[in-house]
Amino acid sequence: MPGSANLNIMIKAARKAGRSLVKDFREVENLQVSMKGAGDFVSRADVAAEKILKEELLGARPNYGWLAEEEGKEIEGADPTRRWIVDPLDGTTNFLHGLPHWAVSIALEHRGKIVAGVIFDAAKDEMYFAEKGEGAWMNETRIRVSGRHRMIESIFATGLPFGGRADLPATIQDLARLLPATAGVRRWGAASLDMAYVASGRYDGFWERGLKPWDIAAGIILVQEAGGLIEPLREGGDIFGDGEVICSNEPIFSHFSKVIRQRG
């Protein structure tokens, strides 16, 4: 099992932030019945989790850079080659609605490549982690992408655009082409966990548009180290720059990517 100093720092930070969020999540479930709603409370929970992560990660590695969802702005580190890429609460809408499917996501980037990633599903106590060259893990167990070879037996995950986002027509076209060829498509509302589920063989593939670096950074190394293939959605594109990604196990990648990349 991988256990570098940096990975241990990441796991410890994710656990600490996860504990704080679980406590707040129990409160959110109580707030569901109130007219006032839980929106402000969840924003505070998100900010509190980011504060914990910042203290833990930058406390241990003060020279590293920082890019996180809550503040959205990058802090240049004294070491320009390394930065933390962090989402303190991926799946905020699920959290807000009392749905136990959300995660803390931490990635370490070195010279433009993700070298370690942690995705912690605190509600289910599932800690996914991977380090370059060391495989992918969930808690104590080594994980691998699925071995399915046939699209019709495979299930896929994506995000559906909401609130008037411009990528809705493209996603509807994707679904029209993909659904007839598969065993189903899921939309569970947390991209980091979608990628962790591909890495662990629960999903066979995942694609999405309109993502931020902190949504996908940790998932990239998990999928790679679990033996999956991951590429920009647009051939020759840039995953972070375009905010688009497609990944799956190796046997179905060619067919899956062809269906998604096809333009009518």
C-alpha positions as CSV (number, residue, x, y, z in Angstrom):
1,M,0.0,0.0,0.0
2,P,1.5,3.4,-0.9
3,G,2.4,5.6,2.1
4,S,4.6,8.5,1.2
5,A,4.8,11.4,3.6
6,N,2.7,13.6,1.2
7,L,0.0,10.9,0.8
8,N,-0.2,10.5,4.6
9,I,-0.6,14.2,5.0
10,M,-3.4,14.2,2.4
11,I,-5.3,11.3,4.0
12,K,-5.0,12.8,7.5
13,A,-6.3,16.2,6.2
14,A,-9.2,14.5,4.3
15,R,-10.2,12.6,7.4
16,K,-10.2,15.7,9.6
17,A,-12.2,17.8,7.1
18,G,-14.6,14.7,6.6
19,R,-15.3,14.5,10.3
20,S,-16.2,18.2,10.4
21,L,-18.5,17.7,7.4
22,V,-20.2,14.6,8.8
23,K,-21.1,16.5,11.9
24,D,-22.6,19.3,9.8
25,F,-24.3,16.8,7.5
26,R,-26.3,15.5,10.5
27,E,-27.5,19.0,11.2
28,V,-28.5,19.5,7.5
29,E,-30.7,16.5,7.7
30,N,-32.5,18.1,10.7
31,L,-32.8,21.5,8.8
32,Q,-34.5,19.8,5.8
33,V,-37.9,20.2,7.5
34,S,-37.5,23.9,8.3
35,M,-38.9,26.6,6.0
36,K,-35.6,28.5,6.2
37,G,-33.6,25.8,4.4
38,A,-30.0,24.8,4.8
39,G,-28.2,26.9,2.1
40,D,-26.3,29.3,4.4
41,F,-25.4,26.5,6.8
42,V,-24.0,24.4,4.0
43,S,-21.9,27.3,2.7
44,R,-20.4,27.7,6.2
45,A,-19.7,23.9,6.4
46,D,-17.9,24.1,3.1
47,V,-15.8,27.1,4.2
48,A,-15.0,25.4,7.5
49,A,-13.8,22.2,5.7
50,E,-11.6,24.3,3.4
51,K,-10.1,26.1,6.4
52,I,-9.2,22.7,8.0
53,L,-7.6,21.5,4.7
54,K,-5.6,24.7,4.3
55,E,-4.3,24.5,7.8
56,E,-3.3,20.8,7.5
57,L,-1.9,20.8,3.9
58,L,-0.2,24.2,3.9
59,G,0.8,23.8,7.5
60,A,2.7,20.6,6.6
61,R,3.9,21.9,3.2
62,P,4.0,25.8,3.4
63,N,6.0,26.1,0.2
64,Y,3.4,24.4,-2.0
65,G,0.9,26.3,-4.2
66,W,-2.8,26.2,-3.6
67,L,-5.9,26.0,-5.8
68,A,-9.3,25.4,-4.2
69,E,-12.9,25.5,-5.0
70,E,-14.2,27.8,-2.2
71,E,-11.9,30.7,-2.9
72,G,-11.3,29.8,-6.5
73,K,-8.1,31.8,-6.7
74,E,-4.7,30.3,-6.9
75,I,-2.0,31.0,-4.3
76,E,1.5,30.8,-5.8
77,G,3.8,28.7,-3.6
78,A,7.5,29.4,-2.9
79,D,8.0,26.0,-4.7
80,P,6.5,26.7,-8.2
81,T,6.6,23.1,-9.2
82,R,4.1,21.7,-6.7
83,R,0.5,22.7,-5.7
84,W,-2.4,21.3,-3.8
85,I,-5.7,21.2,-5.8
86,V,-8.6,20.9,-3.4
87,D,-12.4,20.6,-3.3
88,P,-13.5,20.6,0.3
89,L,-17.0,19.5,-0.6
90,D,-17.7,18.0,-4.0
91,G,-21.5,17.3,-4.2
92,T,-22.7,20.4,-2.4
93,T,-26.2,20.0,-3.8
94,N,-26.4,16.4,-2.5
95,F,-25.2,17.6,0.9
96,L,-27.7,20.4,1.0
97,H,-30.5,17.9,0.3
98,G,-29.4,15.4,2.9
99,L,-28.2,12.9,0.3
100,P,-25.2,11.0,1.6
101,H,-23.1,11.2,-1.6
102,W,-20.4,13.8,-1.4
103,A,-16.7,13.9,-1.0
104,V,-13.5,15.7,0.1
105,S,-11.1,15.8,-2.8
106,I,-7.3,16.5,-2.6
107,A,-4.7,16.2,-5.4
108,L,-1.0,17.0,-5.5
109,E,0.3,18.3,-8.8
110,H,4.0,18.3,-9.6
111,R,5.3,20.0,-12.8
112,G,1.8,20.0,-14.3
113,K,1.1,16.3,-13.6
114,I,-1.1,14.9,-10.8
115,V,1.2,12.6,-8.7
116,A,-1.1,11.8,-5.8
117,G,-4.9,12.0,-5.1
118,V,-7.3,11.4,-2.3
119,I,-11.1,11.3,-2.5
120,F,-12.9,10.7,0.8
121,D,-16.5,9.7,0.9
122,A,-17.0,10.5,4.6
123,A,-20.6,9.6,4.8
124,K,-19.8,6.0,3.8
125,D,-16.3,6.0,5.3
126,E,-14.7,5.1,1.9
127,M,-11.2,6.6,1.4
128,Y,-9.9,6.3,-2.1
129,F,-6.3,7.2,-2.8
130,A,-3.6,6.7,-5.3
131,E,0.0,7.7,-5.9
132,K,2.0,7.6,-9.1
133,G,3.3,4.1,-9.7
134,E,1.8,2.7,-6.5
135,G,-1.7,1.6,-7.7
136,A,-5.1,2.7,-6.5
137,W,-6.8,1.8,-3.2
138,M,-10.0,2.1,-1.3
139,N,-9.4,1.8,2.5
140,E,-7.3,-1.3,2.8
141,T,-8.2,-2.8,-0.6
142,R,-6.4,-2.5,-4.0
143,I,-8.9,-1.4,-6.6
144,R,-9.0,-1.9,-10.4
145,V,-11.3,-0.7,-13.2
146,S,-13.9,-3.2,-14.3
147,G,-13.2,-6.0,-16.7
148,R,-16.3,-5.6,-18.8
149,H,-15.8,-5.8,-22.6
150,R,-19.3,-5.1,-23.8
151,M,-21.0,-1.7,-23.8
152,I,-24.4,-3.3,-23.4
153,E,-23.4,-4.8,-20.1
154,S,-21.7,-1.5,-18.9
155,I,-23.0,1.4,-16.9
156,F,-21.7,4.9,-17.2
157,A,-21.8,8.1,-15.2
158,T,-22.0,11.8,-16.2
159,G,-23.2,15.1,-14.9
160,L,-26.4,16.7,-16.4
161,P,-26.1,20.5,-16.9
162,F,-28.5,22.5,-14.7
163,G,-29.5,26.1,-14.2
164,G,-29.3,27.1,-17.9
165,R,-25.8,25.9,-18.6
166,A,-24.7,26.1,-22.2
167,D,-23.6,22.5,-22.5
168,L,-27.1,21.0,-22.1
169,P,-27.8,20.3,-25.9
170,A,-24.4,18.5,-26.3
171,T,-25.1,16.4,-23.2
172,I,-28.6,15.5,-24.5
173,Q,-27.1,14.4,-27.8
174,D,-24.5,12.3,-25.9
175,L,-27.3,10.5,-24.0
176,A,-29.4,9.9,-27.1
177,R,-26.4,8.1,-28.7
178,L,-25.1,6.3,-25.6
179,L,-28.3,5.1,-23.8
180,P,-29.4,2.6,-26.5
181,A,-25.9,1.0,-26.4
182,T,-25.5,0.5,-22.6
183,A,-27.0,-1.0,-19.5
184,G,-27.6,2.5,-18.1
185,V,-26.3,5.9,-17.3
186,R,-26.2,7.3,-13.7
187,R,-26.1,10.9,-12.5
188,W,-25.1,11.0,-8.8
189,G,-23.9,14.5,-8.6
190,A,-20.3,14.3,-7.5
191,A,-17.7,14.1,-10.3
192,S,-14.9,13.1,-7.9
193,L,-16.9,10.0,-6.8
194,D,-17.9,9.2,-10.4
195,M,-14.2,8.9,-11.2
196,A,-13.5,7.0,-8.0
197,Y,-16.3,4.6,-8.9
198,V,-14.7,4.1,-12.4
199,A,-11.4,3.3,-10.7
200,S,-13.0,0.7,-8.4
201,G,-15.1,-0.9,-11.2
202,R,-18.5,0.2,-9.9
203,Y,-19.0,2.3,-13.1
204,D,-17.4,1.2,-16.4
205,G,-17.0,4.8,-17.7
206,F,-17.5,8.5,-17.1
207,W,-17.6,11.6,-19.1
208,E,-18.6,15.2,-18.4
209,R,-18.2,18.8,-19.6
210,G,-18.0,22.1,-17.7
211,L,-15.7,20.8,-14.9
212,K,-13.1,22.7,-12.8
213,P,-9.6,21.3,-12.0
214,W,-10.6,20.6,-8.4
215,D,-13.5,18.4,-9.6
216,I,-11.3,16.0,-11.5
217,A,-7.7,16.3,-10.3
218,A,-7.7,13.5,-7.7
219,G,-9.8,11.3,-9.9
220,I,-7.3,11.5,-12.8
221,I,-4.6,9.6,-10.9
222,L,-7.1,7.2,-9.3
223,V,-8.3,6.1,-12.7
224,Q,-4.8,5.9,-14.2
225,E,-3.4,3.9,-11.3
226,A,-6.5,1.6,-11.3
227,G,-5.6,0.7,-14.9
228,G,-8.1,2.9,-16.7
229,L,-7.8,5.2,-19.7
230,I,-8.5,8.9,-19.3
231,E,-8.4,11.6,-22.0
232,P,-9.7,15.0,-22.8
233,L,-13.2,14.8,-24.3
234,R,-12.0,16.6,-27.4
235,E,-9.1,14.7,-29.0
236,G,-6.0,16.8,-28.7
237,G,-7.7,18.9,-26.0
238,D,-6.6,19.7,-22.4
239,I,-8.5,18.1,-19.5
240,F,-8.0,21.1,-17.1
241,G,-8.1,23.8,-19.7
242,D,-11.3,22.5,-21.4
243,G,-12.9,21.2,-18.2
244,E,-13.9,18.1,-20.1
245,V,-13.0,14.5,-19.5
246,I,-13.7,10.9,-20.6
247,C,-12.5,7.8,-18.9
248,S,-13.2,4.0,-18.7
249,N,-11.6,0.6,-18.6
250,E,-9.4,-0.2,-21.5
251,P,-11.6,-2.8,-23.4
252,I,-14.5,-0.4,-23.9
253,F,-12.7,2.9,-24.2
254,S,-12.5,2.9,-28.0
255,H,-16.2,2.2,-28.5
256,F,-17.3,4.5,-25.6
257,S,-15.2,7.4,-26.7
258,K,-16.3,7.0,-30.3
259,V,-20.0,7.2,-29.3
260,I,-19.4,10.3,-27.1
261,R,-17.2,12.1,-29.6
262,Q,-19.4,11.6,-32.5
263,R,-21.1,14.7,-33.7
264,G,-24.5,14.3,-35.4
